[in-house]
């Protein structure tokens, strides 16, 4: 059966209906596409933010590594090479060698283990005699011995029997570098 011929009015109605249906589908499909693209954009921004945070953390750790390497180089200390059980004896030997190479006459070194603080491995009490430049050089070299040493007490007196010579009584603390990482350091 053949289709009846369409009048001009019917053709115009079909055109308007096709245009309306096309606009409806375009708007509805555009809305769906816009929502999909919006979600993808939010996910992309979230990934960018996470990448920026990771980059910041990486740079922070990089600067920490650089600072630690600089400190290790300045103090000539490598914590990985320090054996805790022989650290006190090695530090005492380094003190004697540094004093002798600087021209100080070093008396006996009294070592005592841990004074009750868990952040110390031990303490040293030593007496030395020499000229002021030798003493100052010795005190300056303490930081480069390769051990975490802190000056606790320092007493300087002159020796009337020997002009130009001074006596030094020095108290040093050998820090336990492992304990300092585990404890929180209060803000100063």
Legacy VTK file of the C-alpha trace (Angstrom):
# vtk DataFile Version 3.0
C-alpha trace
ASCII
DATASET POLYDATA
POINTS 188 float
0.000 0.000 0.000
1.521 3.276 -1.018
1.993 6.070 1.494
-0.339 8.992 1.112
1.231 12.185 -0.180
2.188 14.630 2.541
0.865 18.097 2.472
3.016 21.158 3.041
1.606 21.518 6.560
2.479 17.893 7.401
6.012 18.367 6.070
6.440 21.511 8.153
5.156 19.721 11.294
7.552 16.824 10.699
10.437 19.292 10.207
9.586 21.122 13.443
9.235 17.799 15.282
12.605 16.613 13.894
14.272 19.907 14.848
12.678 19.790 18.345
13.681 16.140 18.825
17.214 16.937 17.599
17.471 19.902 19.982
16.152 17.797 22.867
18.666 15.043 22.153
21.485 17.564 21.693
20.675 19.328 24.989
20.175 16.071 26.907
23.278 14.474 25.337
25.242 17.711 25.871
24.169 17.791 29.510
25.316 14.178 29.987
28.576 14.884 28.170
29.123 18.064 30.190
28.551 16.151 33.456
30.930 13.384 32.375
33.602 15.876 31.341
33.084 17.834 34.580
33.681 14.704 36.666
36.765 13.885 34.628
38.017 17.453 35.120
37.507 17.208 38.898
39.415 13.891 38.941
42.182 15.478 36.860
42.444 18.456 39.248
42.538 16.056 42.195
45.403 14.125 40.579
47.210 17.408 39.864
46.840 18.412 43.525
48.160 15.026 44.715
51.084 15.290 42.287
51.888 18.782 43.594
51.816 17.481 47.190
54.108 14.580 46.273
56.452 16.976 44.488
56.540 19.207 47.575
57.279 16.211 49.820
59.985 15.045 47.442
61.602 18.479 47.435
61.345 18.625 51.235
63.099 15.284 51.592
65.649 16.364 48.994
66.449 19.477 50.998
66.649 17.393 54.184
69.086 15.016 52.501
71.195 17.940 51.300
71.182 19.510 54.768
72.087 16.177 56.405
74.919 15.591 53.945
76.217 19.105 54.637
76.081 18.491 58.397
77.800 15.109 58.032
80.510 16.765 55.952
80.904 19.711 58.356
81.121 17.542 61.463
82.877 14.690 59.648
80.414 12.241 61.151
78.628 9.323 59.539
76.038 7.833 61.931
75.983 4.595 59.938
79.641 3.950 60.797
79.308 4.629 64.525
79.104 1.403 66.513
77.327 2.100 69.789
79.272 -0.426 71.867
82.710 1.073 71.017
81.674 4.696 70.558
82.878 5.935 73.957
86.332 4.369 73.549
86.717 5.672 69.990
85.679 9.162 71.074
88.242 9.132 73.902
90.961 8.051 71.463
89.969 10.803 69.039
90.117 13.378 71.859
93.636 12.246 72.822
94.819 12.306 69.225
93.336 15.759 68.586
94.905 17.196 71.755
98.305 15.701 70.974
98.280 16.940 67.372
97.375 20.455 68.547
100.177 20.736 71.060
98.159 20.329 74.267
99.473 18.259 77.142
96.543 16.072 78.003
96.058 14.510 81.405
93.996 11.423 82.073
90.533 11.198 80.521
87.875 9.996 82.919
85.011 8.304 81.143
81.661 7.592 82.712
78.733 5.934 81.073
75.293 7.493 80.821
74.507 10.006 83.593
70.868 8.905 83.739
69.685 10.610 80.600
68.744 8.285 77.810
70.001 10.768 75.256
73.638 10.421 76.348
76.020 7.537 75.871
78.563 8.833 78.328
80.577 11.756 79.633
84.245 12.675 79.636
86.221 14.716 82.156
89.670 15.731 81.032
92.367 18.172 81.978
94.806 19.711 79.572
97.596 22.251 79.656
98.932 24.379 76.856
99.015 27.782 75.266
95.858 29.707 74.395
96.075 29.183 70.591
96.489 25.420 71.067
93.483 25.327 73.388
91.327 27.339 70.998
92.333 25.104 68.085
91.491 22.017 70.160
88.050 23.392 71.054
87.437 24.224 67.403
88.467 20.731 66.281
85.991 19.083 68.678
83.156 19.557 66.208
85.085 17.848 63.438
86.133 14.727 65.346
83.238 12.730 63.918
81.445 12.140 67.218
78.341 13.831 68.634
80.158 15.679 71.438
78.789 18.631 73.410
80.813 20.769 75.834
79.146 20.513 79.249
81.646 22.362 81.423
84.735 24.397 80.669
87.013 25.812 83.336
90.126 27.758 82.404
92.810 28.822 84.851
96.349 30.085 84.545
99.371 28.178 85.769
101.584 30.532 87.863
104.507 28.124 87.653
104.540 28.331 83.847
103.929 31.754 82.314
101.921 31.707 79.069
100.392 28.326 79.841
96.809 27.718 80.907
95.078 24.783 82.532
91.751 23.592 81.206
89.240 21.325 82.866
86.731 20.179 80.291
83.517 18.169 80.650
82.109 16.656 77.464
78.891 14.752 76.789
78.741 12.061 74.125
75.211 12.085 72.691
73.278 8.995 71.660
72.345 10.052 68.140
69.769 7.224 67.778
67.685 8.495 70.713
67.461 12.029 69.349
65.510 10.837 66.303
62.965 8.908 68.401
62.089 11.737 70.776
60.192 14.861 69.858
62.230 17.992 70.206
60.165 20.787 71.795
59.783 23.976 69.836
62.116 26.693 70.974
LINES 1 189
188 0 1 2 3 4 5 6 7 8 9 10 11 12 13 14 15 16 17 18 19 20 21 22 23 24 25 26 27 28 29 30 31 32 33 34 35 36 37 38 39 40 41 42 43 44 45 46 47 48 49 50 51 52 53 54 55 56 57 58 59 60 61 62 63 64 65 66 67 68 69 70 71 72 73 74 75 76 77 78 79 80 81 82 83 84 85 86 87 88 89 90 91 92 93 94 95 96 97 98 99 100 101 102 103 104 105 106 107 108 109 110 111 112 113 114 115 116 117 118 119 120 121 122 123 124 125 126 127 128 129 130 131 132 133 134 135 136 137 138 139 140 141 142 143 144 145 146 147 148 149 150 151 152 153 154 155 156 157 158 159 160 161 162 163 164 165 166 167 168 169 170 171 172 173 174 175 176 177 178 179 180 181 182 183 184 185 186 187
